[in-house]
Amino acid sequence: MPGGRIGCPAVYLDMERNVLKRKWFILFNELKGRWPDLTQSDLDYIQADKNKLIETVRTRRHISEAEAARDVEEFLSSLVVRQSVA
């Protein structure tokens, strides 16, 4: 059964990649729902970096950095609350 054992890590790795892809798609939709003017290029640039998200929201919405930071924090808090309830 050594062949089966060698294959297991690859199966788990594929499963993890699928989960990440699925979660990213959900997050992408959440981000687009909150800030519809974000582009795919914006999301590629942000790559889950909170500071880059704040910068991009500030630029796209033409608001101060403090306002963008509050908006992003509110959004992230809503995700945490929904995830903990689910």
C-alpha positions as CSV (number, residue, x, y, z in Angstrom):
1,M,0.0,0.0,0.0
2,P,2.9,2.4,-0.2
3,G,1.5,3.7,-3.5
4,G,-1.7,4.8,-1.7
5,R,0.2,6.6,0.9
6,I,2.2,8.5,-1.7
7,G,-1.0,9.6,-3.4
8,C,-2.7,10.8,-0.2
9,P,-0.7,14.1,0.2
10,A,-1.5,15.0,-3.4
11,V,-5.2,14.4,-2.8
12,Y,-5.2,16.6,0.3
13,L,-3.3,19.3,-1.5
14,D,-5.8,19.3,-4.3
15,M,-8.6,19.5,-1.8
16,E,-7.0,22.4,-0.1
17,R,-6.5,24.2,-3.4
18,N,-10.2,23.6,-4.2
19,V,-11.3,25.0,-0.9
20,L,-9.1,28.1,-1.3
21,K,-10.5,28.7,-4.8
22,R,-14.0,28.3,-3.5
23,K,-13.4,30.7,-0.6
24,W,-11.7,33.2,-2.9
25,F,-14.7,33.2,-5.2
26,I,-17.0,33.8,-2.3
27,L,-14.8,36.6,-1.0
28,F,-14.6,38.1,-4.5
29,N,-18.4,38.2,-4.7
30,E,-18.5,39.8,-1.2
31,L,-16.0,42.4,-2.2
32,K,-17.8,43.2,-5.5
33,G,-21.0,43.4,-3.6
34,R,-19.6,45.9,-1.1
35,W,-17.5,47.9,-3.7
36,P,-18.9,47.3,-7.2
37,D,-16.4,49.5,-8.8
38,L,-13.5,47.2,-7.9
39,T,-12.0,45.5,-11.0
40,Q,-10.5,42.1,-11.4
41,S,-7.1,43.9,-11.7
42,D,-7.8,45.6,-8.4
43,L,-8.5,42.2,-6.8
44,D,-5.4,40.7,-8.3
45,Y,-3.4,43.5,-6.9
46,I,-4.9,43.3,-3.4
47,Q,-4.4,39.6,-3.0
48,A,-5.8,39.5,0.5
49,D,-3.6,42.4,1.7
50,K,-5.7,44.6,4.0
51,N,-3.5,47.7,3.4
52,K,-3.8,47.2,-0.4
53,L,-7.6,46.9,0.0
54,I,-7.8,50.1,2.0
55,E,-5.6,51.9,-0.6
56,T,-7.7,50.6,-3.5
57,V,-11.0,51.5,-1.8
58,R,-9.7,55.0,-1.0
59,T,-8.7,55.5,-4.6
60,R,-11.8,54.1,-6.2
61,R,-14.2,55.9,-3.9
62,H,-12.2,59.1,-3.7
63,I,-12.3,59.2,0.1
64,S,-9.8,59.7,2.9
65,E,-7.6,56.9,4.1
66,A,-9.3,57.0,7.5
67,E,-12.7,56.6,5.8
68,A,-11.5,53.8,3.7
69,A,-9.9,52.1,6.7
70,R,-13.2,52.3,8.6
71,D,-15.1,51.0,5.6
72,V,-12.7,48.0,5.2
73,E,-12.8,47.3,9.0
74,E,-16.6,47.3,9.0
75,F,-16.6,44.9,6.0
76,L,-14.1,42.5,7.6
77,S,-16.0,42.6,10.9
78,S,-19.2,41.6,9.1
79,L,-17.4,38.6,7.5
80,V,-16.0,37.5,10.9
81,V,-19.5,37.8,12.5
82,R,-21.2,35.9,9.7
83,Q,-18.5,33.2,9.8
84,S,-18.8,32.7,13.5
85,V,-22.6,32.4,13.3
86,A,-22.5,29.9,10.5
